[in-house]
């Protein structure tokens, strides 16, 4: 009888640990996916800040000259 009780405790604790690991892996994957999506959104926003909306052509530089910063 004692062997059956010990076997039941062992099996139930093993099943609990296995389900906990599965849930942990699922949470870990969801966290990684969320982090990747957030990084992609940040990179898209940063890239949008680096691109100006001004349409410049070589003819503009020929007419106005090379832009310079004056103090």
GROMACS elastic network, one bead per residue, 0.5 to 0.9 nm:
[ bonds ]
;  ai    aj funct       b0    kb
    1     4     6  0.52206   500
    1     5     6  0.64769   500
    1     6     6  0.87763   500
    2     5     6  0.50989   500
    2     6     6  0.61648   500
    2     7     6  0.84590   500
    3     6     6  0.51200   500
    3     7     6  0.59627   500
    3     8     6  0.84683   500
    4     8     6  0.60116   500
    4     9     6  0.85777   500
    5     8     6  0.50493   500
    5     9     6  0.61990   500
    5    10     6  0.85409   500
    6     9     6  0.51036   500
    6    10     6  0.60551   500
    6    11     6  0.85359   500
    7    10     6  0.50373   500
    7    11     6  0.60311   500
    7    12     6  0.84826   500
    8    11     6  0.51715   500
    8    12     6  0.60252   500
    8    13     6  0.84676   500
    9    12     6  0.52326   500
    9    13     6  0.60240   500
    9    14     6  0.84166   500
   10    13     6  0.52943   500
   10    14     6  0.60380   500
   10    15     6  0.85715   500
   11    14     6  0.50618   500
   11    15     6  0.60892   500
   11    16     6  0.85562   500
   12    15     6  0.50880   500
   12    16     6  0.61230   500
   12    17     6  0.86433   500
   13    17     6  0.61557   500
   13    18     6  0.85526   500
   14    17     6  0.51668   500
   14    18     6  0.61331   500
   14    19     6  0.86724   500
   15    18     6  0.50765   500
   15    19     6  0.62024   500
   15    20     6  0.85188   500
   16    19     6  0.52893   500
   16    20     6  0.61118   500
   16    21     6  0.86543   500
   17    20     6  0.50010   500
   17    21     6  0.61689   500
   17    22     6  0.86651   500
   18    21     6  0.51446   500
   18    22     6  0.62728   500
   18    23     6  0.86951   500
   19    22     6  0.50235   500
   19    23     6  0.61530   500
   19    24     6  0.84768   500
   20    23     6  0.51593   500
   20    24     6  0.60442   500
   20    25     6  0.86059   500
   21    25     6  0.61226   500
   21    26     6  0.85720   500
   22    25     6  0.51830   500
   22    26     6  0.62516   500
   22    27     6  0.86773   500
   23    26     6  0.50442   500
   23    27     6  0.61579   500
   23    28     6  0.85134   500
   24    27     6  0.50813   500
   24    28     6  0.60286   500
   24    29     6  0.85820   500
   25    29     6  0.61081   500
   25    30     6  0.85464   500
   26    29     6  0.51779   500
   26    30     6  0.61973   500
   26    31     6  0.85999   500
   27    30     6  0.50703   500
   27    31     6  0.61089   500
   27    32     6  0.86305   500
   28    31     6  0.50801   500
   28    32     6  0.62109   500
   28    33     6  0.86106   500
   29    32     6  0.51024   500
   29    33     6  0.61032   500
   29    34     6  0.85388   500
   30    33     6  0.50894   500
   30    34     6  0.60995   500
   30    35     6  0.85442   500
   31    34     6  0.51117   500
   31    35     6  0.61199   500
   31    36     6  0.86573   500
   32    35     6  0.50170   500
   32    36     6  0.61742   500
   32    37     6  0.86365   500
   33    36     6  0.51550   500
   33    37     6  0.62306   500
   33    38     6  0.86122   500
   34    37     6  0.51471   500
   34    38     6  0.61227   500
   34    39     6  0.85782   500
   35    38     6  0.51019   500
   35    39     6  0.61053   500
   35    40     6  0.85913   500
   36    39     6  0.50981   500
   36    40     6  0.61752   500
   36    41     6  0.86712   500
   37    40     6  0.51029   500
   37    41     6  0.62497   500
   37    42     6  0.86752   500
   38    41     6  0.50980   500
   38    42     6  0.61983   500
   38    43     6  0.85984   500
   39    42     6  0.50790   500
   39    43     6  0.60861   500
   39    44     6  0.85411   500
   40    43     6  0.50804   500
   40    44     6  0.61129   500
   40    45     6  0.86021   500
   41    44     6  0.50928   500
   41    45     6  0.61932   500
   41    46     6  0.85926   500
   42    45     6  0.50826   500
   42    46     6  0.60768   500
   42    47     6  0.84940   500
   43    46     6  0.50291   500
   43    47     6  0.60015   500
   43    48     6  0.85001   500
   44    47     6  0.50976   500
   44    48     6  0.61709   500
   44    49     6  0.87992   500
   45    48     6  0.50789   500
   45    49     6  0.65140   500
   46    49     6  0.51893   500
   46    50     6  0.66384   500
   47    50     6  0.51848   500
   47    51     6  0.66095   500
   48    51     6  0.54568   500
   48    52     6  0.79690   500
   49    52     6  0.72238   500
   51    54     6  0.88284   500
   52    55     6  0.82132   500
   56    59     6  0.82233   500
   56    60     6  0.65335   500
   56    61     6  0.82366   500
   57    60     6  0.54964   500
   57    61     6  0.71135   500
   58    61     6  0.52401   500
   58    62     6  0.63311   500
   58    63     6  0.87983   500
   59    63     6  0.62087   500
   59    64     6  0.85513   500
   60    63     6  0.51980   500
   60    64     6  0.59053   500
   60    65     6  0.75830   500
   61    64     6  0.52306   500
   61    66     6  0.57688   500
   61    67     6  0.78434   500
   62    65     6  0.55136   500
   62    66     6  0.79360   500
   64    67     6  0.78374   500
   65    68     6  0.88785   500
